[in-house]
Amino acid sequence: MLGWATWRAAKGIAKYHKAKGSIPNPTKKKPSKKKKAAKALAGVAAAAGVSALIKRKRGHGHSHAPGPSQPPDSSSE
């Protein structure tokens, strides 16, 4: 009998949640176009910043051109 009561309560709760979800919520608003545009702009700016940092880090101190060779150290003789 306890299982039957639990089953009935669970079914009632499930029906309540299903019915509550089908009613549109007037307080839940869609994001405005300005907010969407601001988020997109922030994403683009972040991507540009990261790519600039990567480019700067790769280009800093690394030369692909061969440099003059160092003479051997004469102090070890």
N, C-alpha and C positions, 0 to 999 in steps of 0.2 A: 504494500500500500504506500510505503514511503517513496518507492521508485515511481509509482504512478503520479503522485503529487509533484515530485520533482520534474517529471516529464511535462506535466501540464503547465507548471510555472515557466519552464524553459521555452515552451512553445508560445506562451503568452508574451514573454519578453521579446522573443524573436519577431513576432508579428508587430509588436509595438515599434521596434527599431526599424523594421522594414517600412511601416507606414510613415514613420517620422522622416525617413530618408527620402520618401517620394514627394513630400511637400517642399516646394521651393522656399528657401530661407531669404526673406527680404533684407536682412541685415548683412548677408554675405554678398559683397559687391565684387565685380570683376575689376582687375587692375586697370587704371586709366592708361590711355595711350602715352601720356607724358612719362608715367612711371616705367612703362615698357621701353620707351626710347632712352630714358636715362640708364636703365639697366644694360641695354645694348651698347650704349656709348661707353659705359664703364668697362664692359667686357672688352671692347675694342681697344680702349686705352691701356688696359692691363696687358693685353696681348702685345701691343706695340712696345710697352715698357720692358716686358720680359725679353722680347726679341732684340731690343737695343742693348740690354744688359749682356745677353749671350754674345752678340756681335762684338761688343766692347771687350769682353773677357777673352774671346778667341783672338782678337786682333792685338791685344796688349802684350808687347814684349816678344812676340813670336814673328820671326822673319823667315820667309820661305826662300829668300835669296841666300846663296852660300856666302859666308863671311870669310875673312882672312884666317888662315890657319895659325894656331898659336905655336910659337917656337917651343921646343922641348925645355923642360925645367933643368937648368944647369947646376942647381944646388945639390943634386943627388950624387954628383961625381966625386 
